[in-house]
Amino acid sequence: MAEFPPLYIQNSLTRKKELFTPLKPPHVGMYVCGPTVYSNVHLGNVRTFLTFDIVYRYLIYLGYHVRYVRNITDVGHLTGDSDAGEDKISKKARLEKLEPMEVVQKYTNDFHDVMRVFNMKSPSIEPSATGHIVEQIGMIEAILDRGYAYQSNGSVYFNVRKYNEDFDYGVLSGRKIDDLINNTRSLDGQDEKNDPLDFALWKKADSSHLMKWPSPWSIGFPGWHLECSVMSTKYLGPQFDIHGGGMDLKFPHHECEIAQNAGATAQSHSVRYWMHGNMLTVNGRKMAKSEGNGFTPEELITGNHALLERGYSPMTVRFFMLQGHYASPLDFSNAALQAAEKGLERLMSALTTLETLPTKANSRNPDVDITSLSDRCIKAMGDDFNTPILISVLFDAVKLVNSIASDHIAIDATQKADLEELFNGYVFDILGLMREDKGSGNNNVESSALLDLLVKLRGNAKSNKDWQTADAIRTALGELGISIKDSKEGSTWERD
C-alpha cells in the first residue's frame, strides 16, 4: 500500500488536531451536508462547499480513493430550523404557485450552476431526502426498537433524556443536558413531545401539508436531522471517515445525527473526524439575508449591491476565500476582494512567465531549491488544510520565478518541469483556481458557464419583475461586449 504524507485534521468531536488515519486506506468516505433547495445560493453557502471541495481535491491529490457524498435536502427542513413552522420548500411552492418538486428542481439547478461557476468538483453521490423515505422509516423503527424514541399522535420523537442515560447528548457541541433543560421553554398542554429537549423523527402531516408519505405511524414526513443519518450511513457504512458542514449545523443538526446513529446501532461514534467550516462576516457581522448583507453570486459578479463598489470574478472570490483558514471567520470587504484580485493576477502572471522561461542543458542551478518549496506546500496542507500558508509558499515560488526571469538565472529543463508541476498541482488541482479570460470593465470572467448562469439569473429576475437586477446584468455584460438576445423560447448571449 502506498505511503501518504501526514495529514492532521482539527476534529470538532475531540477538539484536537489528529493524524488522519482512514478506516480502510486507501479508501476514504466523506459526507457533507448539502443545501436546502428553496432559494438561491448565497456566498456563505459557497464558502462551506469550497472548504470541502479543497478537502476532496487534496485527498485525491494524495492518492486516496474518495467517495464524497453531499445531499440535497428537499423535505423536512421547517422554517423554525427545528420541529416548528412550515416546510421551507412547501412554503416557497405556495408563495410561487408551483409544485414543491418544481421548487426543488429550480433551486437544485441554481445550486449546480453556482458550483460550476466557482469550479467546485461534483460529489461522487448526491442523494436526496425524498429519495430515501423508506430508509428513513427503517432507521426510525430501529431507534424505536432500542427504546430511544416514542410515538405521539402519529408523530415519532427522539427521547433525549433516555438516550443520555447511555450516551452523551452534547458530545459534539459541548452543551450539557442540564443547561439545555434550563434554557429550553416548558411544554404547553398542546405539545406532542414528552420533553422539550426531544426532536422529531417523523411528523404527522395535516391536510394543508403538500409533501407527505405513508408510514407505520401516520401520513407524514421525516424530521430534518434524520436524512443525513440515513444517507451518510447508507452510502458510506455504519462508520466512516469525515463528516463536514457549516459551523451553524453543529447544534442541533449534527448533534442529533450522532444521537440518531447511536440510537439505531448502539455504536457511540459513527464518524471519525467531524469538520466544521466557519462563517463569512461583513464588517464583523454574520453574512445573512436577514441582515441585509448577504450577497448572491450574481450580485457579486455584476456589482449590483449597495455594499459593493464593483463586480468581481468568480476566481477572485474563490482566491479571497482561500486566503482565510476554513475554521476561522472571514470578513468580507471591497478592499479584501481587490487585494485578492491583485494577488491572483500576480500568481497567474508568474505562471505565464514560467511557461516562457528558457532552459539550458547541463545548467542545474543549486540555488533553485524546488524540493524545499514542495515540502513546505505538503506541510501547509497537511496542517488541517491550511490554504493561507500554502498560498504564502506559492508566492515564494512566484518570487523565485520572477527572479529567474529578471536576473536571467539559468535553469535546466528538469527544474523548470518541477516548478511547473508544483504550480499546476497546487494552484489548479488543489486550490481549484482557473485562468480567466478578461474583457473590458471590472475584470469579469467571460467563461461560457458564467455567461449561461447570468442570462438564466436575468430571466429569473424578469419573471419576478425585478427589473433593476435584470437591467444591471444586461448592462454589466454589455460592458464586456456580450449581447443578450431575448425571444419567445428564452434568452441567449453572443459576443459583439
N, C-alpha and C positions, 0 to 999 in steps of 0.2 A: 504494500500500500504506500502511496506517495506521502512524503513528508510535507506538512503545511507549515508556513510561518506562524509564529504565535499570534493569537488574536485574543484580546481581552475585551469583554463586554461589561458595561455597568448594568448589573442585574437589579431591576427595580424590586424584585422579590426579596433578595437578601441585602439590598442596599450596599453591595460590594462590587468591585471590579473583579471579574472572574475570568480565568482562562477558558476559552471556548473549546469544549470537547463534545462534539455531536454524538448522539446516541448510536448511530450506525454510519460512521465515516466510510466512504467519502460522501454519503448522502446526508442532506440537511432538509428538515421540514420547517417552513416558516409560514405563520398565519398573521395577516394584518387586517384589522377592522376597516372595511371599506365604507363608502358613502351611503347615507340615506338619501335616495334619489327622488327628492321632492322639490329641489330648487337648483339653481346654477351653482357650480363650484366657486368657492372664494379662495383667496390666497392662503388663508390659514390651512385649508384642506390641502392645497398644493404643497405646503411645506411638510406636512405629515407624510404624504405619499412620496415626496422627494427623499425624505430620511430613509425610507425602506427600499426605495429604488437604489440608493447608494449601497445599503447593506446587501441587497440582492446582487448588484453588479460586482461588488468586491468579493463576495463568496464565490461567484462564478469565475472571477479572475484568478482566484487562488487555486481553482481546480475542483471545487466541490460541485456535486450534482444536487441542485436545489429544486425542491418542489415548493413553489411560492403560491399560497392560496390567499386571495383577497376577495372578500364577499361583497355582495350588493344587498343592502337592506331595503326590501320592498314591501314589508308589512311589519306591524307590531311596535314600531317606534312612535310612541304617543307624544303629543305636544308638550306634556309635562316632563318628558325625559324619564318618567318612572312608570307608574301604573295609572296615571290620571290624564284626562284630556282625550282629544280625538286623535286618531291615527293621522300622522303628518301627511301621508300620501293621499288618504281618503279626503282630508280637508282640502288639499290642493286640487284634487279632482272635482270636488264640489264647487270650489271657487272658480275653476277654469271651465266647468261644464264638460269634463272629459271622463272617460273611463279610467279607473285607477291605473290599469296597465298602460294606458296612453301616457299618463304622467311618468310612470316608471321608465318607459322606453325613451321618452323625450329627454329626461334628465340623465339617463344612463348614456345616451348618445352624446350629450353635452360633456359628461364626465370623461368619456373616452376621447373626445376631440381635444379637450384641455390636456389630458395626459400626453397625447401625441405632440401637441404644440410645445410642451416643456420637455419632450424627449424622455418620457418615462417608459421603461420596459413593461410589457404586458405580463401579468402573472401567469403561472402555469395553469391555474384553475381559478375561475371566477364564478362561484356558485351564488345562488340567490336564496333568500329566506323562503319565498313561496314555492321554490322547487324542492324543499326539504321538510314539508309539513309532516309527512309520515314519520320521518326520522325524529322530528321534534316530539311528536306524540310518544314515540318509543322511549325517548330519554325521560319524559315526564313519568311514564309508567315505571321505569327503573328507579327513579327518585322516590316515587310513592311506595314502591315495594320495600325500599330500605328505611322507610319511616321518616323521611326528611321533607315531606310535603303533605298537604291535606286538601280535600275538596270543600268548596263552599259555594252553594247556589250555582253550580255549573262551572265555576272557575276553580283553578288549582293554584295554590300558593306555596312557596317555599318556606319552610319553618326554620327561621334563622336561629332562634334560641336552641331548638333541638339539635340543629347542626353544630352549633357552637359547643355543645357538650362533648362532642367527639373530635372536632376540628377547631380551627381558629378563623372565625369570620373577622376579617380585618387584617389578615396576614400581609396582604399586598399594600394596602393603603396606609397601614399603621394605625387605623382607627380602632378604638377599643369599644366593645359592645356596650359597656356601662355608659360611656359617653354618648354613644348613638341613642341609647334608651332615653337619656336625659334631654337630648336635643331633638327628639322626634315628637311630632304632635301626637296627642292622645286620640284614640279612636272615638268617633261618634257612633251612635246607635245604628246607623245605616251602613257602616263599613263591613265588607265581607271578610276582611282579614281578622285572624285571631290576635294579631300583634302588629303594631305599626311598622316594625322592622321587616316584616315579611314582604316578599315581592312576587309578582305574578309569573307563573309558568304558562298558564292558559287562562284567557279571559273569555267569559261568555259574552257573545255579541248581542246587542239589542237590534231591533228591526231597522234602525237607521244606519247601522254599520255596513259599509259597502264590501268589505273584504272579510270573508268568514268561511270556515270549513267544518265538516263534521268531525267529532271526536267522541271518545267514550264518555265524556262529561257534559258536552253541550255543542251546539253550533257556535263556533267562536274563532279565536285566533291566538297564536303563540305570543308569549311575552318577548320583549325586545332582547333581553340578555341571552335567551335560550338558543337563538340561531347560531351564534358564534361558538358556543359549546359543541353544538351538533356538527356544524360543518368543519370545524377545525379537526375534531377527532375522527370524523368520517374519512377525511382525505389524508390525514397525517398520522392517525393511530391514537391510541389512548394516552400515549406520551409522545411529545415531540419537542423540537429544539427551541424555536424562537416564536414568541407571540408579541406583536407590536401594535401600537396605536398612539393616538394623541394623549397628552397628559390629562386632558379632561375626561378621558374614559377610565382612568384608574379606579375611580369610585363614582357610581356604584357598578358600572358595567363590567369591568374586568374582575372586580371582587366577586360579583355574582357569578361570573363564569367559573371561577375557581370553585365556588361553593357547589354549583351545579355538577361540575365534573366529578368532584369528590363524592357528592351525594349520590351520583349514579353508579360510580365504580368502586368506591371506598379507597381510592388512591388519592393521597393528600395533595400531590403535585403532578399535574399532567404536563406542565410546561417547565422547561429547564431554565430558560432565560426570558424574562419579561423586559421589554424595551419600550420607553415612552418618549416621544418627541415633544418638545416644548412649544410654546405658542409664539405667534407673531404679535408684536405690540406696535402701536403708533403713538409716538410721544409718551411712551411709558404706560399706555392703556391697552388692554387686550383688543386685538382686532376682531370686530364682530359687527354684524348687520345692525344689531340693536344700538350700538354706539355711534352709528353713522360713519364709521371709519373703516368699514370692510370694503376691500377692492375686489371686483371681479376681474378675471384675466383680460377681458376686452377693454375695461376701463383703464387698466394699467398699460395696455399696449397702445391704445388710442390717446391716453392722457385725459380722457373725458371724466374727470373727477375733481371736485373742489380742492382736494389736498395734493393734487399732482401738478407740478409745473409743466410737464410734458409727458409724452409716452416713452416707454422703454421696451426693448426687445425681450422675447422670452429667455434667451440665453443670458442676457444681463440680469434678469430676475433670478434665474437659476444660480448664476455665479454669486450674486449677492447673498442668497440663502446659504450657499455652501461656505461662506466666509464666517458663519457662526456655527458653533457645535450644536448638533441636533438636540441635546438635552438642556440647552441654555435658551432663555428668551432672546429674541432677535427683534431689535427696534427698527421699524420701517420709516425711511425718510427719503426725500428727494436727494439730499446730499449723499446719503449712503448708496443710493442707486446710481448716482452719477459717478461716484468713486469706483463702484463695481464696474461700470461701463468702461471707464478708462483702464482699469486693471485687466479686464477681459481683452480689450483691444491690444494692450501691451503683450499679453500672453499669446494671442493669436498671431501678432506681428512677429514674435520670436520664432514661432513655428514656420512661418513663411521664410524668414531669414535662414533658419536651419536647413530647409529644403534646398536652398540655393548655395549653401556653403560648398566651396571646392574641397576636395581631399587630395592628399599627396601620399603616394605609396612609400612605405617604409619610413613614415614620419610620425609614429605614435608618440604623442606628447604626454609625458608623465605628469604634467600639471593639470591635465584634464581628467579629473577623478569622477568618472560616472558611477562607479561602483558605490562610492560613498553617498552620492545623491540617491541612488536606488535604495540603499539600505535605510536611509532616512525616510524615504517615502513609505517603505514597508513598516517601519517603526511607527510612523504617524497613523497610518490606517489600522495598524494592529493595536493601537491605543484607543479602543472604543470608537473607531471610525472617525478619527479626528481630522476632518476635512480642512479646518483653518490652518493647522500645522502643515498638512500636505501642501496646501496652496503656497505657504511661505517657502517650502522647499522647492516647489516648482518655479517660484520667482528667483530663487538662487540659480536654478538651471537656466532661466531666462538671462540672467546677468552673464552666465558663462557663455551662452550662445552669442550674445551681443559683444562680449569681449573678444571672442574668437573672430567674429566678423570685423570688428573695428580695428583690432590690433593685427589682423592678418596672421593669427596663430595657425600654424599648420596642424591638421589632424588627419588621421588615416581613415579609410572607408569603414573600418570596424568601429572606431569611436563615433563616427557620425551615425552609423546604424544603431549603435547602443543608445545614443541620445534620442534618435527618432523613436526607438522602441519605448523608452521611458516616457516621452511626451504622449505618444499615441496611447499607451497603456493607461496612464493616469489621467490625462486630460479628456480623452474621448471615451475609453472603455469604462473607467471607474467613475469619474466625475460626470460623465454623460454630456459634456459640452459639445456643441456643434459649431462649425463655421457658419456665419450668417452673411448672405449677400445683402449689402446695404444700399439702399437708394437714397434719394434726397430727403431731407427733413427727418429729424428725431431718430435717425438710425434704426428705424423699424425694419424688421425682418420681412423678406419677400418670399418666404417658403410657401409652397402650394398649400400645405396643411393649415398654416396660419391664415392664409387668404380665404380658404374654404370656410374656416371657423368664423372669421369676421363677417363674411357675407351671410352665413347662417344666423349669426347673432343679430345682424342688422334686420334680417327677416323676422326674427322673434320680436325685436323692438317695434317694428312696424305693426305686427299683429297685436301688440299690447298698446298701440297708439303712443309709444314713447318716441316721438318724432325727434327729440333732442339727441338721443343716443343714435338713432338711425342716421341723422344728418352728420353727426360727429364722425361716425365710421366712414361714411362716404367721403367726407372732406379729408380725413386722415389718409385714406387710400389714394385719393386724388393727388395729394401732395407727393406720393410715391410713384405717381404715374400709372395708377391702377384705376380702371373704369369699371363701374358696376352696371350691368345691363339687366333691367327688370322686364319680365314677361309673365304671361299667364301661368307658365309652368314653374316659375320661380325666378331667382336671381343668379347670375353668373358674373365672373370677373374676367377682365382681359387687360393686358398691358398696352398702354398707349404707344 
